[in-house]
Amino acid sequence: MAEKPTTAFVLSLIGGVLILINAIMMFVGAVILATFAGAVPEARAPAGAVIMLYGLGSLVIGILVVVGAIMINSRKPGKVRAWSIVVIVLSIVSILIGGGFIVGLVLGVVGGVLGLRWKPSPPPPVTT
């Protein structure tokens, strides 16, 4: 196996970036909708707050998937395993915001699974 989980990192990172782009689009849409909801006095407070929280939550998911992908690139098997699980879970949760155009969701899950399966190569034998 490879010294670093490069394939898992690249797939997770691309998936995370797609989820983040989708999240940014959702956040911008949420801001626009909140602006229009503000034009209706009865809907101003609840609709605006819900829409903004949804947009903010989608940004947090996107950022955490990208951070998880970066952490998968570490050489420590424990960190790779933990962050792979984070990437898988958040990629699945990202379906609520469009899943990074669905491609981001798939790439995030596949990258996370590859991160879980990655094992560092054993150290070379010591000769005396």
Secondary structure, DSSP 8 states (H G I E B T S, - for coil): --SS-HHHHHHHHHHHHHHHHHHHHHHHHHHHHHHHHTTSTTTHHHHHHHHHHHHHHHHHHHHHHHHHHHHHTSS-HHHHHHHHHHHHHHHHHGGGGTTTTTHHHHHHHHHHHHHHH-----------
